[in-house]
Amino acid sequence: MNSKCPFCTNEDVGHFEIHHIDEDPSNNIKSNLLLLCPTCHSKITKGDITTEKVKKLKENLKFKNQKIQFISVSVDSKNCGWQSIVNVPNAFKVVGTKSLFPIFNFSFINQTKQTILLTNFAIRVKRLPVGLAGPLVGPPEVLRPVIKYKIKLPLTDKRENILLENEIEVPTSRAFKFQVELYADSMDIFNFPIL
């Protein structure tokens, strides 16, 4: 059947149990359910596997069958003045005097059976009351960015397709990471809070 527990290598699906992520047995919507081996289900119940880790795993499972699997987005706070906002997943704010333009790390995995070539990506701006945000996902294994692209921030929320001068070749089943530094002619466009 080619199934296994998402926390271990157990493939004895006939003995798997359904875990309710929010611990409410009456909430049977698909996004709240996770099929686990009895051992890992017990570890969650006892607190050996945290609820946060379960939620992150469930979120990542949504992307598992995609050809290019999204892993994470994070801010490069060593090289820019932006940092993550505490207790707000994937939200960022300006806090330092280094480069005021945000530098983001994007991590993906090539799930196809062939080498791919990253030639372009689309960018769209969505303004939030404070900072910038992205999808809720867990951190990847340690990867070094292969390249940093400097991209001018679009002025509208219209999606813009950017062709990359330097493309990235990604062999099958390989993780890859690259950086995007967003910039504008004026920092007013970011509307960041002064802290």
PAKOL-937524 format. One record per residue (C-alpha): x, y negated, z; chain. Coordinates in nm, 3 decimals. Each point is the difference from the previous one (the first is absolute). Layout:
% residues N
SITE       xx       yy       zz  kette
SITE        X        Y        Z      A
...
% end
This chain:
% residues 195
SITE       xx       yy       zz  kette
SITE    0.000    0.000    0.000      A
SITE    0.310   -0.223    0.020      A
SITE   -0.109   -0.179    0.322      A
SITE    0.191   -0.057    0.319      A
SITE   -0.029   -0.193    0.324      A
SITE    0.106   -0.363   -0.062      A
SITE    0.213   -0.002    0.319      A
SITE    0.182    0.334   -0.044      A
SITE    0.054    0.280   -0.253      A
SITE   -0.287    0.226    0.121      A
SITE   -0.195    0.129   -0.303      A
SITE   -0.250    0.223    0.186      A
SITE   -0.295   -0.213   -0.118      A
SITE   -0.255    0.259    0.116      A
SITE    0.080   -0.090    0.361      A
SITE    0.022   -0.379   -0.042      A
SITE   -0.216   -0.233    0.209      A
SITE   -0.167   -0.332   -0.080      A
SITE    0.128   -0.296    0.201      A
SITE   -0.217   -0.311    0.046      A
SITE    0.247   -0.290   -0.013      A
SITE   -0.217   -0.230    0.213      A
SITE   -0.070    0.290    0.245      A
SITE   -0.376   -0.029   -0.073      A
SITE   -0.127    0.347   -0.108      A
SITE   -0.316   -0.154   -0.146      A
SITE    0.199   -0.221   -0.242      A
SITE    0.043    0.236   -0.295      A
SITE    0.088   -0.245   -0.275      A
SITE    0.291    0.121   -0.213      A
SITE    0.232   -0.286    0.102      A
SITE   -0.036    0.110    0.366      A
SITE    0.080    0.369   -0.057      A
SITE    0.334    0.181   -0.023      A
SITE    0.054    0.375   -0.054      A
SITE    0.278    0.125    0.231      A
SITE    0.151    0.322    0.129      A
SITE   -0.105    0.084    0.361      A
SITE    0.348   -0.082    0.137      A
SITE    0.013   -0.353   -0.144      A
SITE   -0.365   -0.060    0.093      A
SITE    0.091    0.091    0.359      A
SITE    0.303   -0.234   -0.011      A
SITE   -0.231   -0.289   -0.099      A
SITE   -0.246    0.086    0.278      A
SITE    0.283    0.008    0.257      A
SITE    0.150   -0.326   -0.129      A
SITE    0.323    0.155   -0.136      A
SITE   -0.100   -0.144   -0.340      A
SITE   -0.127   -0.357    0.037      A
SITE   -0.327   -0.130   -0.141      A
SITE    0.200   -0.264   -0.189      A
SITE    0.207    0.271   -0.172      A
SITE   -0.321    0.190   -0.091      A
SITE   -0.154   -0.316   -0.151      A
SITE    0.314   -0.076   -0.201      A
SITE    0.018    0.357   -0.129      A
SITE   -0.367   -0.013   -0.105      A
SITE    0.062   -0.330   -0.179      A
SITE    0.300    0.146   -0.185      A
SITE   -0.199    0.309   -0.104      A
SITE   -0.221   -0.230   -0.212      A
SITE    0.303   -0.068   -0.219      A
SITE    0.140    0.357   -0.007      A
SITE   -0.156    0.098   -0.333      A
SITE    0.098   -0.318   -0.180      A
SITE    0.277    0.024   -0.257      A
SITE    0.188   -0.286    0.164      A
SITE   -0.061    0.027    0.374      A
SITE    0.006   -0.326    0.195      A
SITE    0.193    0.037    0.327      A
SITE    0.039   -0.343    0.160      A
SITE    0.052   -0.372   -0.025      A
SITE    0.213   -0.182    0.256      A
SITE    0.168   -0.337    0.030      A
SITE    0.379   -0.036   -0.017      A
SITE    0.033   -0.218    0.311      A
SITE    0.382    0.024   -0.006      A
SITE    0.016   -0.199   -0.323      A
SITE   -0.300   -0.230    0.028      A
SITE   -0.175   -0.199    0.272      A
SITE   -0.306    0.225    0.006      A
SITE   -0.082    0.267    0.260      A
SITE   -0.281    0.246    0.065      A
SITE   -0.284   -0.121    0.222      A
SITE   -0.013    0.215    0.315      A
SITE   -0.305    0.232    0.019      A
SITE   -0.124   -0.106   -0.346      A
SITE    0.096    0.270   -0.254      A
SITE    0.168   -0.131   -0.316      A
SITE   -0.049   -0.368    0.083      A
SITE    0.291   -0.245   -0.002      A
SITE    0.082   -0.357    0.108      A
SITE    0.284   -0.252   -0.036      A
SITE    0.208   -0.028    0.319      A
SITE    0.356   -0.090   -0.100      A
SITE    0.210   -0.240   -0.201      A
SITE    0.142    0.255   -0.242      A
SITE   -0.159    0.011   -0.346      A
SITE   -0.361   -0.107    0.049      A
SITE   -0.104    0.208   -0.298      A
SITE   -0.110    0.352    0.099      A
SITE    0.201    0.302   -0.114      A
SITE   -0.204    0.322   -0.003      A
SITE    0.122    0.361   -0.017      A
SITE   -0.226    0.234   -0.199      A
SITE    0.046    0.378    0.029      A
SITE   -0.151    0.262   -0.231      A
SITE    0.048    0.366   -0.097      A
SITE   -0.010    0.127   -0.358      A
SITE   -0.240    0.299    0.024      A
SITE    0.003    0.072   -0.374      A
SITE    0.186    0.289   -0.164      A
SITE    0.217   -0.235   -0.205      A
SITE    0.227   -0.299    0.040      A
SITE   -0.186   -0.331   -0.007      A
SITE    0.118   -0.347   -0.092      A
SITE   -0.126   -0.294    0.204      A
SITE   -0.030   -0.275   -0.262      A
SITE   -0.246   -0.247    0.149      A
SITE   -0.239   -0.061    0.284      A
SITE   -0.305   -0.216    0.059      A
SITE   -0.022   -0.258    0.275      A
SITE   -0.297   -0.188    0.138      A
SITE   -0.014   -0.247    0.286      A
SITE   -0.259    0.037    0.275      A
SITE    0.009   -0.277    0.255      A
SITE   -0.074    0.093    0.360      A
SITE   -0.048   -0.232    0.299      A
SITE    0.346    0.089    0.135      A
SITE    0.284    0.177   -0.181      A
SITE   -0.017    0.268   -0.266      A
SITE   -0.130    0.354    0.031      A
SITE    0.018    0.336   -0.174      A
SITE   -0.136    0.351    0.033      A
SITE    0.023    0.193    0.326      A
SITE    0.262    0.272   -0.049      A
SITE    0.281    0.158    0.193      A
SITE    0.372   -0.065   -0.041      A
SITE    0.203    0.201   -0.253      A
SITE    0.324    0.185    0.052      A
SITE    0.306   -0.228   -0.011      A
SITE    0.035   -0.130   -0.355      A
SITE    0.219   -0.278   -0.136      A
SITE   -0.164   -0.237   -0.248      A
SITE    0.137    0.068   -0.347      A
SITE   -0.064   -0.356   -0.121      A
SITE   -0.156   -0.332    0.103      A
SITE   -0.236   -0.179   -0.240      A
SITE   -0.054   -0.373    0.044      A
SITE   -0.358   -0.080   -0.109      A
SITE   -0.176   -0.335   -0.015      A
SITE   -0.319    0.013    0.207      A
SITE   -0.314   -0.035   -0.217      A
SITE   -0.201   -0.315    0.075      A
SITE   -0.340    0.169   -0.023      A
SITE   -0.142    0.330    0.115      A
SITE    0.011    0.118   -0.362      A
SITE    0.208    0.316   -0.046      A
SITE    0.327   -0.064   -0.187      A
SITE    0.200    0.271   -0.174      A
SITE    0.376   -0.046    0.031      A
SITE    0.235    0.176   -0.244      A
SITE    0.323    0.102    0.168      A
SITE    0.328   -0.087   -0.166      A
SITE    0.175    0.273    0.201      A
SITE   -0.206    0.318   -0.004      A
SITE    0.028    0.282    0.254      A
SITE    0.038    0.363   -0.108      A
SITE   -0.157    0.234    0.257      A
SITE    0.054    0.379   -0.032      A
SITE   -0.284    0.235    0.088      A
SITE   -0.081    0.055    0.370      A
SITE    0.231   -0.285    0.107      A
SITE   -0.080   -0.282    0.239      A
SITE    0.101   -0.350   -0.107      A
SITE    0.002   -0.344    0.155      A
SITE    0.032   -0.348   -0.146      A
SITE   -0.036   -0.355    0.128      A
SITE   -0.211   -0.289   -0.120      A
SITE    0.079   -0.355    0.109      A
SITE   -0.297   -0.229   -0.061      A
SITE    0.081   -0.365   -0.050      A
SITE   -0.181   -0.320   -0.093      A
SITE    0.100   -0.353   -0.095      A
SITE   -0.138   -0.114    0.336      A
SITE   -0.028    0.189    0.329      A
SITE   -0.343   -0.162    0.055      A
SITE   -0.147    0.278   -0.211      A
SITE    0.067    0.254    0.278      A
SITE   -0.195   -0.201    0.263      A
SITE    0.198    0.159    0.282      A
SITE   -0.044   -0.107    0.363      A
SITE    0.280   -0.199    0.162      A
SITE    0.118    0.198    0.305      A
% end
